[in-house]
């Protein structure tokens, strides 16, 4: 049957993880198989899995790989979604409204026409072009296959020295995973402090805490090459000044949008390399093409600029919105405030909104305050210290950002600030928030409110 003669529409989805399969599933809920045929392509071995959980699987907190799989290919197919695994889309043909897909194992290619298209190609790990980068024992951790390969190496390697390259979210989480497995861990970081998503003064707190956990921190250091032994396996990570012995190396340098396919097709990309969409997640300038997940840029509600923030929370929301719109409903994704939370051992690290350099970059004038407080009433057992940093706009007092470093009970407090940022609240308005209080949960003045009070004073002082 020709494309024009089909009685039902065909939705083609490129990418079988969070955004892509959320879109497919939501569209299927709204439109039955008689109305909408759904074909999805995934180049890997797994669908709908939690990449965020890989460090906890490697570290042993999650006992088995399959617990990270939300829905298997068989489960998707049982819902009348034709999910084709180990199949990579290599070309989008707009004129013909079709995609060319290649079987990863056999190399066989075929064309599939579409009425509506979803691009959910995700992000790819940054893998610098360095000598030794492809040696056995060097691992990224983007997919479940990557996690399994790393676990296989850890099981087969007698040595207990690990080097993590990079100290962002992936780097610190993998450092914890390797510490939990009994490795001596060195983290080599090109930044002046770990966690570049924080301001350096807050990153310094993370540095000290990680060293206190027995992790060797090497900051302000650029990896120049990976050294190999006579067997060809990695044996050390080299910088301009030193060599760090390694039986295994984990790359935690970050990711970039996987948009080569979209770029080749002429789809619009932003300054960070991600696809640009409207509020409905429709690709700008293309009526029947949507995009979501780690391959897109989204609006930062605080700065008003586009950003690339690869998080599973966003990807699932994008998919729901895309599926609703394709399914005949209407939904929008207004943007984000840049909230993220992580941990390394018992240290919790959280941030939302703008850092100081983000505020400067967009021309905002601001006041900044930092306070020390505790997770519970000081007299209550188990109370632990935390540091809260807050940025507020000069003169207006509008909240711009919050960063938190502390122990148990610290990290999720960032959600209070995330809601305040989304609502456009001022620091003064935050001081009146009716937050829950009891000694086991917080001091009578929650640390977020203490920071807000201090920010109000700073704004008033700056205005005088």
Phi, psi and omega in degrees: 000136180288164180302316184287338185270353181296136181281340181237159178279157176240126173259127175249131181243127177257105181117122187254027179251218194302300185293313184298312184280335171295318178297314180298316182294318180292319177298321179294323178299324185271336182224124183286171182300334179289335180263323189223120171270136181238123176239127180236142180243132177224125185279344182269191181267348188229151176241155171046057180245162182263100176295329180298337182272353185301315179301328182281333171289313179298321182282349177099355177293323174258118192287334184215151185301317189294345175292343179273357182263115181283322180207126183281164175305321181296322179293321176296317181295327178295343177259024177062039170246118182279086182269118183254104183280161180053038180227121185250129174282126185246353179201140171247125179250100181295315185301321181266359183049058182207163176233148176256125183241147181238131173291120186299324185275318184264338183084357180293142183238152177205158178258143176229125180278159179218155167260325177225144186230137174242125177258114181222061188274357173075208180229160178241144179296143173287123182231095186298149180278084182239150173304131177086001186294335181260012181292150173303139182099355177255125189228141162261171183221058182265326185236170176296327175299319178298316180298318179294320179298319178295315178298322177297319178295316180299324180288328186267351185260129182283325183292161184235032179247125181236141173240127175256125179262113182109143184228038170271203183302311182297317183298312183290326178292322177288328175300316177297316181301318182285326173299317180297333179269007174086020180270153166278120190246130171243132177250121179255121190230131181284340179282169180286335176217159175293165177059074181293349175284353173256163169291153184304325181294327176281325175299328178297325176296321177295317178305309183297319181293320180294320176296324178295339178271002179094007177272131176277119182258128176237099182261166178055041183227129180259125176289130181256331178192163174248126184270145181239157178268186180298334179276001179087352181279155179297141178231344181194158172249129184249139168245184180296335188249343188201169172237141182239111183302141183212129170268339174212144178235132177244129179268120179230050189272345182118186183225163173234154177302136177272086188234020178300317180298315180294319179296316179298330180276353178086017177287150186286132179243151179268187183297335181262007177088003180266157177295146179256131181232169171270188185294337179273004182073017173279134179298130185302127178086005183226108189297323189248021180234130177240161177213148179198167179090206187290353181267003182244161169259148183232161181282129172275116185291340181274313183270338184079009181252162175280141179224158172252112181232096184278100179222143179297329178299314179295317184301316180294321177294317178304313182299317178299318182291315178300313181298322178296317181290319177292328182282000177106356177269200178213127179208155180225158175243102189289334182143191185224167172246002174080043181273135176208149178219144181210177177210153168225114190054238183261011179268127178255137186228125184217153177204154172206152180078212188261145165277173179300315183291331175295316180297317179296321184298325181263009173080021179273138172265140190211162169247148179230140178225151177227132181232153173252132179213196181227160183285335180224176172304138186304332181274352185273137181304140177087003178295133181233153182285153171214154177245130179239129175245135182229138174248133176228146181291134178298142180076305183279331183078006179301133178296133179246330182183157178218139174230140183226133172229125180187194181257205186309131179093357183273311194300311186288351173297342179298337181296329176300314180292325179298318178294318180297319178296315181298325180276355180070031184285156171270165176299323180294320177297327180295328183296342180263003181300137182268080182272153179293139179223134164198148185310326179290348187246332181191163167293170181298327169256110180301146180307324178297320181287326175298316178296320180297318178298318180292324178294321177300316179297320181294319179295317179295320180294319180292334181275345184276000000 
